[in-house]
Amino acid sequence: MLGNPPHAARPSLAASARGLTKTYGRGDTEVHALRGVDLDLPRGRFTAIMGASGSGKSTLMHCLAGLDRTDGGTVTVAGTDLGTLDDDALTVFRREHVGFVFQAFNLLPMLTAEQNILLPLELGGARIDDATRERADAIAETLGVADRLGHRPAELSGGQQQRVAIARALITSPDLLFADEPTGNLDSTTSAEVLEHLRRSVRDLGQTVVVVTHDHDAARYADAVVTLQDGRIA
């Protein structure tokens, strides 16, 4: 079993939010995307955030991931209050502590699967040594793409591309891995495979996974389901 590398004094909560508010627009166009949301995300758990279009689920993810600033309330990730970080520090923090998986895969077509997986480390200036490659191989094995590492995205199926994207998000051992509608471009069978591999990353790698989705089938893989309605937890 592959574990995360050691971290200093990691709290039991991967992230928490208190009193989150977020409003877009003014006057007649004003939209209250978040209305006082409180949420705890335990470490090493799979959480699904669900809700209809416009419920605030994507806004909540963006605020929890440090992609968007809140109007009020606090977001704490890995023991750090994101509100205390300026934009440059927040960018570095996201790179070191948060992983992302998107509906569109976002793999670089000129790179092999292995090169795509290692890319976040290279961008962060990390040395790619034998131990790092062994970790990448172990993650790829867990996700069922170990035999595809030498292939470019165009030579992979949609499900394989998404699993490579998940491996890329896992390679930095993030405190939080966010998956935004990760099965939106996949058929039902492939979707189930990808969700099972996300489940395995929690079970086998100790990862904390948050999936934002409107798909009730996806929620079946989660330890907990948070439903948003009109900017509040329902």
C-alpha positions as CSV (number, residue, x, y, z in Angstrom):
1,M,0.0,0.0,0.0
2,L,1.4,3.4,-0.9
3,G,1.1,6.1,1.7
4,N,1.5,9.8,1.6
5,P,5.0,11.2,2.4
6,P,5.3,12.4,6.0
7,H,3.8,15.8,6.8
8,A,4.3,17.9,9.9
9,A,1.5,17.9,12.5
10,R,-1.4,17.4,10.0
11,P,-4.8,18.3,11.5
12,S,-7.7,15.8,11.5
13,L,-9.6,18.1,9.2
14,A,-8.3,18.7,5.7
15,A,-10.3,21.9,5.5
16,S,-13.1,23.8,7.2
17,A,-15.3,26.7,6.3
18,R,-17.2,29.0,8.7
19,G,-19.8,31.5,7.8
20,L,-18.9,31.6,4.1
21,T,-20.7,34.3,2.1
22,K,-20.2,35.2,-1.6
23,T,-22.3,37.6,-3.7
24,Y,-22.0,38.4,-7.4
25,G,-23.3,41.5,-9.1
26,R,-25.3,44.4,-7.6
27,G,-28.9,45.6,-7.6
28,D,-31.2,43.7,-9.8
29,T,-28.4,41.4,-10.9
30,E,-27.2,40.5,-7.4
31,V,-26.8,36.8,-6.7
32,H,-26.1,35.4,-3.3
33,A,-24.0,32.4,-4.2
34,L,-23.2,31.4,-0.6
35,R,-25.2,32.4,2.4
36,G,-23.4,31.5,5.6
37,V,-22.0,28.1,4.8
38,D,-20.3,26.0,7.6
39,L,-18.5,22.8,6.5
40,D,-15.9,20.4,7.8
41,L,-14.0,18.1,5.4
42,P,-12.3,15.3,7.4
43,R,-9.0,14.1,6.3
44,G,-8.9,10.8,4.3
45,R,-12.6,10.9,3.4
46,F,-14.5,11.1,0.1
47,T,-17.1,13.9,0.1
48,A,-19.6,14.7,-2.6
49,I,-20.9,18.3,-2.9
50,M,-24.2,18.2,-4.8
51,G,-26.8,20.6,-6.0
52,A,-28.7,21.9,-9.0
53,S,-27.2,24.5,-11.4
54,G,-27.0,27.8,-9.5
55,S,-27.1,26.2,-6.1
56,G,-23.6,27.5,-5.2
57,K,-21.7,24.2,-5.3
58,S,-19.0,25.4,-7.7
59,T,-18.6,28.7,-5.9
60,L,-18.1,26.7,-2.7
61,M,-15.4,24.6,-4.3
62,H,-13.7,27.7,-5.7
63,C,-13.6,29.3,-2.2
64,L,-12.4,26.1,-0.5
65,A,-9.7,25.6,-3.1
66,G,-8.5,29.2,-2.8
67,L,-9.5,30.0,-6.4
68,D,-11.9,32.7,-5.3
69,R,-12.0,35.1,-2.4
70,T,-15.0,35.0,-0.1
71,D,-17.0,38.2,0.9
72,G,-17.2,36.9,4.5
73,G,-16.3,34.0,6.7
74,T,-13.1,31.9,6.9
75,V,-11.6,29.0,4.9
76,T,-8.9,26.9,6.6
77,V,-7.0,24.3,4.6
78,A,-4.2,22.2,6.2
79,G,-4.3,24.5,9.2
80,T,-3.9,27.7,7.2
81,D,-6.4,30.5,7.0
82,L,-6.6,31.3,3.3
83,G,-7.7,34.8,4.1
84,T,-4.3,35.6,5.6
85,L,-2.5,34.9,2.3
86,D,-1.9,37.4,-0.5
87,D,-2.3,36.4,-4.1
88,D,1.3,35.2,-4.6
89,A,1.3,33.2,-1.4
90,L,-2.1,31.8,-2.2
91,T,-0.8,30.6,-5.6
92,V,2.1,28.8,-4.0
93,F,-0.2,27.3,-1.3
94,R,-2.6,25.9,-4.0
95,R,0.4,24.4,-5.8
96,E,1.6,22.6,-2.7
97,H,-1.6,21.7,-0.9
98,V,-4.5,21.4,-3.4
99,G,-5.0,19.1,-6.4
100,F,-7.6,19.6,-9.2
101,V,-9.3,17.2,-11.6
102,F,-11.5,18.8,-14.3
103,Q,-14.2,17.5,-16.6
104,A,-12.0,18.3,-19.7
105,F,-9.0,16.3,-18.4
106,N,-6.6,19.2,-19.4
107,L,-3.7,17.0,-20.3
108,L,-0.9,18.4,-22.5
109,P,-1.1,16.6,-25.8
110,M,2.6,16.6,-26.6
111,L,3.6,14.9,-23.4
112,T,3.3,11.2,-22.5
113,A,1.1,10.1,-19.6
114,E,4.1,9.9,-17.3
115,Q,5.3,13.3,-18.3
116,N,1.8,14.8,-17.7
117,I,1.8,13.1,-14.2
118,L,5.2,14.5,-13.2
119,L,4.5,18.0,-14.7
120,P,3.3,19.7,-11.4
121,L,6.5,18.6,-9.7
122,E,8.6,20.0,-12.5
123,L,6.7,23.3,-12.5
124,G,7.3,23.5,-8.8
125,G,11.1,23.0,-9.3
126,A,11.2,19.6,-7.7
127,R,14.0,17.2,-8.7
128,I,12.6,14.1,-10.5
129,D,14.6,11.3,-9.0
130,D,14.2,7.5,-8.9
131,A,12.0,7.8,-5.8
132,T,9.7,10.3,-7.5
133,R,9.3,8.1,-10.5
134,E,8.6,5.1,-8.3
135,R,5.9,7.1,-6.6
136,A,4.4,8.1,-10.0
137,D,4.5,4.4,-11.0
138,A,2.8,3.3,-7.8
139,I,0.0,5.9,-8.2
140,A,-0.4,4.9,-11.9
141,E,-0.7,1.2,-10.8
142,T,-3.4,2.1,-8.2
143,L,-5.3,4.0,-10.9
144,G,-4.9,1.2,-13.5
145,V,-2.8,3.2,-16.1
146,A,0.7,1.8,-15.3
147,D,0.8,0.2,-18.7
148,R,-0.1,3.4,-20.5
149,L,2.6,5.7,-19.1
150,G,4.5,5.9,-22.5
151,H,1.4,6.9,-24.4
152,R,0.2,10.4,-25.3
153,P,-3.3,11.6,-24.5
154,A,-4.5,11.0,-28.1
155,E,-3.6,7.3,-27.7
156,L,-5.7,7.0,-24.5
157,S,-9.4,6.5,-24.0
158,G,-11.4,9.1,-22.2
159,G,-11.4,7.1,-19.0
160,Q,-7.7,6.6,-19.2
161,Q,-7.1,10.3,-19.7
162,Q,-9.1,11.1,-16.7
163,R,-7.2,8.6,-14.6
164,V,-3.9,10.1,-15.7
165,A,-5.4,13.5,-14.7
166,I,-6.2,12.1,-11.3
167,A,-2.6,10.7,-11.0
168,R,-1.3,14.2,-11.9
169,A,-3.3,15.7,-9.1
170,L,-2.2,13.1,-6.6
171,I,1.6,13.3,-7.4
172,T,2.1,16.3,-5.1
173,S,0.3,14.5,-2.2
174,P,-2.2,17.4,-1.8
175,D,-4.2,17.9,1.4
176,L,-7.3,18.2,-0.8
177,L,-8.1,16.9,-4.2
178,F,-11.1,18.6,-5.9
179,A,-12.8,16.9,-8.8
180,D,-15.2,19.2,-10.6
181,E,-17.8,17.1,-12.6
182,P,-15.0,14.6,-13.3
183,T,-17.3,12.2,-15.2
184,G,-19.2,14.8,-17.2
185,N,-17.5,13.8,-20.5
186,L,-17.6,10.0,-19.9
187,D,-20.2,7.3,-20.5
188,S,-21.8,5.5,-17.6
189,T,-19.5,2.5,-17.5
190,T,-16.3,4.6,-17.8
191,S,-17.7,7.1,-15.2
192,A,-18.1,4.2,-12.7
193,E,-14.5,3.1,-13.3
194,V,-13.2,6.7,-12.7
195,L,-15.2,7.1,-9.5
196,E,-14.0,3.7,-8.3
197,H,-10.4,4.8,-8.8
198,L,-11.1,8.0,-6.9
199,R,-12.5,5.8,-4.2
200,R,-9.4,3.7,-4.3
201,S,-7.2,6.9,-3.9
202,V,-9.0,7.5,-0.6
203,R,-8.8,3.9,0.6
204,D,-5.3,3.0,-0.6
205,L,-3.5,6.4,-0.6
206,G,-5.2,8.1,2.3
207,Q,-6.3,10.9,0.0
208,T,-9.0,13.5,0.8
209,V,-11.3,13.8,-2.2
210,V,-14.1,16.3,-2.8
211,V,-16.2,15.7,-5.9
212,V,-18.5,18.5,-7.1
213,T,-21.3,16.9,-9.1
214,H,-25.0,16.9,-9.9
215,D,-24.8,13.2,-10.6
216,H,-26.5,11.1,-7.9
217,D,-24.7,8.0,-9.1
218,A,-21.4,9.7,-8.3
219,A,-22.5,10.4,-4.8
220,R,-22.9,6.7,-4.1
221,Y,-19.1,6.5,-3.9
222,A,-18.8,9.1,-1.2
223,D,-18.5,8.8,2.6
224,A,-20.6,11.9,3.0
225,V,-22.8,14.0,0.7
226,V,-23.3,17.7,1.2
227,T,-26.3,19.2,-0.7
228,L,-26.5,22.9,-1.5
229,Q,-29.6,24.7,-2.3
230,D,-29.8,28.5,-2.9
231,G,-26.4,29.0,-1.4
232,R,-27.1,27.1,1.8
233,I,-26.5,23.6,3.0
234,A,-29.8,21.8,2.7
